[in-house]
Amino acid sequence: MPAMNNTSHDPTELTGDRTAAQIAWTRPRLDTVQDGDMIMLVAADSSRFIVRAQAGQGTHTHQGMFPHDEVIGRPWGAAVYSKQGHRALVLEPALADLIRYLKRATQIIFPKDAAYIVHRLNLRAGSRVVEAGTGSGGLTIALAWAVAPDGMVYTHETRPDVYRVARQNLERVGLLPFVEMAETDIADGFSAAGVDALFLDVREPWRYLPQVRASLRVGGFFASLLPSANQVIDLLTGLEAHSFADIAVEELLLRPYKPTPDRFRPDDTLIAHTGFLIFARCIDAGEESSRWQRKERSRYEARKKMEAAIAAETARRAAERPDTSGKKYPPLPLP
């Protein structure tokens, strides 16, 4: 049975957490690691460990324990040592690192797709965006990163175990104050209206387009990610039927290269198809989507109409043509 917004915060506590998070988000970055900073330890074998630096704590790795007291106060990019004498670089984790190394309960949206989704949804500080479903929270982190400190992400997830993992991931990276989580079925509608953007990561997104229109402001940005072509076709049909325009389908391929000066070449692996990205704009319900189709779609529709007209004319001429199955010439009158 779907539950309403499942949160352990009361309103005053949430407001306090959000204010503190806003202050922390906007403070200038210092040259040294501070107590409470998110850090990434990069070992000599390229292993990475993302933790929050806390006085008196330590990070246990296969190369020994790295005391946080030895990390706090050190310059970013400096080397620190484990109790066993192994070195590691201390770096500030990038958004891609936070997404890639979070705890997973589901498949995540890859950083290459997440960054482009944020770009195409036109998100910036102060934007309000709806997401469904949350999954492990990878894209949720990217969305909150983009809209903080004054915006809000409203994310929906139906599975309780996945919801808990996503919540833990958001708490861990300090972005939960910018996210309102709901353990609900989106068939009942979304928790916010008049939002700037909306993203669907569900199996049959075309079934929820009426709910999308009810939540998304006119002119707002819509996006979805789907793994298969037949799902894309169904969504395209639904978007045209529900007054969406400026529709685009795209796919991102990421080719890493080996950063070796004497052997610079493509890497042996390629991050290829991870999903089809579908983007659209919500237009006035009184507008006909067919008026705002892309040129290639308009040309295709014109060609189909021309083919139908040619077929109809061919059939008409064939019907009017005299029967030539008998004699070649008509009979002449006798003298």
N, C-alpha and C positions, 0 to 999 in steps of 0.2 A: 504494500500500500504506500503510495507516495507520501512523503512527509514534507512539511513546510520547511522554510529555511532552517537548516540544522546548524546552529551556532552556539558556542558556549559563552559568548560575550554578552554582557548586558549593554544597553545603549551608552551609558556613561563610560564604561570600560572601553568600548569600541571607539568612542570619540577620543578618549585619552590616548589609546594605542595609535590611532590615525594621526593625531597631532604630533606625537613623538616620532612617528615614522616620517611625517612630512619634514620635520626639522632635520632628522638624520639624512633624508634623501637629498636635501638642498644644501647641506653644509659643504664647504670646500673640502676637496680631497687633500689630505696631508701627505707629506713625503715619507712618513713612517707608519708602520702598522700600529693601530690603536686597539685597545681592549674592546671586543665586540665586533670588530671588522670581520667580514667574510674573507678568507684567505685560500689560496690554492698552493699546495706544496707539490712541486714538480721534481720527482726523483731523477737520478742519473739515467735510469732505464726508461724514462718518459712516463712512468706511472704518475697519476695525478690524484690528489686527495683534497677535496673541498670541505672546509670546516669553518666554524666561527671561532676566532681567537678568544680564549677566555683565560684570565689569570688563574694560575693553579692547575690548569688542565693540560692535557697532552693528546697528541694524535698518534695512535699505534699503527704501524705499517710493517711490511715485510722487511724493511730495513731498519727497524727499531722504532723507538718512541721519540717523537719530536716534542719537547716541552714547549708549551705556548709562552711561558715566561721568557724563553730565549728568542721567541719570535716577536713579541710585543715590543715596540720601540725600534725594531730593525727597519732599515730603509726598504721600500718596495724594490724587488729585483735583487736583493742580497741573498747570499747563501746562509743557510742555517744547518745545524748538525743534529743528528739523532744521538741517543745515548750510546749507540754502537759506533759512532763516528762517521756515518754516511751523510753525504751532503744532499741538500735539496734547495731549490730556488723557492722563495716566497713571492708569489705574484697575486695581484688582484684578479679574481675570476671574471672572465668576460660573460656576457649573456649566453653565448653559445656554450660555454663550459657549464653554466648552471643548468641549462636544458639537457645537455648530453649526459651529465653525471647525476641526474636526480634519480630517486628511487622509483622504479617502474611497477605499476600494476597492469598497465596496458601498453600497446605500442604507442610511441610518441610521434608528434609531428616534428620532422627533422628541422634543425636550425636554419637550413637553407630555405625551407618553405616558410617557417615561422617569420623570418625577417621580411620576406617578400609579402606575406599576408599583412603584416603591420604596415608596410609601405603602401599597399594597394587599398587598405582600409582608411588611409589618410589619418592615422592616429597621431595624436600629440598630447602634451600635458594638458589635462582638463577634459579630454574626450571621455564620453560614456559609451561603453561597448558591451554587447551581450554575447555570450558564448555558450554553446551546447554541443556535445557533452565535454565535460571537463577532462576526462581521462586521468592520466597521471599528473596533469597540470603543466606540461611543457609549454604549450602555447599560452596558457593562462599567465605563466611567468613573463613571457614576451609581451603580452598585452598590458599587464600591470606595469611592466618596466616602461612602456611607451606612454601610458596615460598618467603616471605618477608625476607630481605629488597631489594634484588637484582633481584628477579624474577618477573613474570607478569602472571596474570590470564586474559584470553580473554573470556568473557562470552557473550552469545547471548540469547535474549528474544524477542518474537514477539508481546507480549501484552503490550501496552503502560502503562496501569494502574499498572500492575505487575512490569514492568521495573522501574517505579517511586518509588514504595515501596522498591524494592531491592536497588536502588541507595541511598535512605534515610537511610536504614539500614547500608549500607557500610560506608556512611559518618559519621553516629552516632558512630560507633566503631573505626573510624580512619583508615580504610583499603582501602578506595577508591583509594588512589594514587597507590596501587599495583594491580588495576583492570582496564582493558579497557573494557567498556561496549558497546554493539552494539545492537540496536533495528532492527534486520534483520531476514530474513528467511534463515535458514541454507541450504535450498535446493540450494541457490545461492553460497554456499561455506562458509568457515570460514575466519575470518579476519586475521589469522596468519598461517604461514607455517613452517615446520621443528620443530614443538613443541615436547616437551618430553613426554607429556601425553594428553589424551583427554577423557572427560567424557560426556556421553549422558544421559539426563533425559527427554526423549521424548517418545511419545506413540509408534511410529514405528521406532525404531533406525536402523533396517536393511535397510530401504530405503535410509539412508544417509551414508552408508559405503564407496561408492566411494569418497564422500567429506571428510570422515574421513581419508582415505588413502592419499588424496592430502594434508592434513594439518599435519598429524602425520609423524614424521621421521621414517625411517626404524629401527625396533627394539624398537620403542616407546611403551608406555603402554596405553591400551584402557580399559575402564570400562563403565558399564551401570547398571542402576537399573530399574527393571520391577516388577510389582505387580502380574502378572499371568503367569502360566506355558505355555500357548499357545504362549504368546509373547516371552518367553525364547526360545522355540523351533524354532520359526521363526528367531530369532537373531542368534542362533547357526548355522542354515542352511546358513544364509548370511555370517557369519564369515568364514566358511569353503570355501565358494565360492569366497571370496575376499582376500585370502592369509593371514589369521590370524592363529596363532598357540599358544600353551601353554594355551588353553582355559580352564576356570574353572567357575563353577557355585556354589555359596555358599550362606548361609543364617545365620544370626546372631540372637541368642536369648539371651536376657539379663534378668537375674533373680536377682532382688535386695533382700537383707536380712534386717531384722529388727536389727539395731545395739543396742540391749538391752541385757546386759550381762546375766540377769536372764531369758530372754525369747528370746534367739537367735534362729531365725527360718526364713524360706523364707517369704518375703512380700506377702501380699494378692493379689498383681497384678504382672503380668509378661509382659514385653515388648517382645512380641513374633514376629510373622511374620510381618515385615514392607516392605519386598520386596526381590526379588531375586537379588543377586549381580553377574554380569557376568564380567569376566576379560579375557583379551587376549593380545597377543603381535603381533604387525605388522611386518611381515617378508617380505623378498624380493618377489616381484610379480612373479618372475620366479620359485619360490619354490612351490611344491605341498603341500597343507595343509595336505593331507592324509598321507604324510610321517612322519608327526610330531604329530600324534594323541596320546592321552594319552593311557596307557596300557589297561585300561578298555574298551575304544572305539575300540582299535585294536582287543582285544579278542572278542568283540561283532561282529565286522565285520567278523572275522575269523569264528565264530560260524554260522553266517548267510550264509557264503559261503559254509560251510560244510553241513548245512541243505539243501541248494539248490542242492548241489552235490548228497546227499543221495536221495533226492526226484527225481532227474533226473535218477539216477541209478535204483531206484525202478520202475520208469515208463518204463525204457528200458527193464528190466527183465520181467515185466508184459506183454510187447508187444511181447517178444520172446517166452513166455510160450505157449505151445500148448493148443488148445481149449479142455477143459475137461467138457464141458456142456453135451456132448453126452455119448457114451459108454466109460467105464473105460479103456478098452484095445483096441488096434488097431485090425482090422479084419485080421484073418489068411488066407493064400491061401488054396484053396480046393485041396485035393489029386488028 
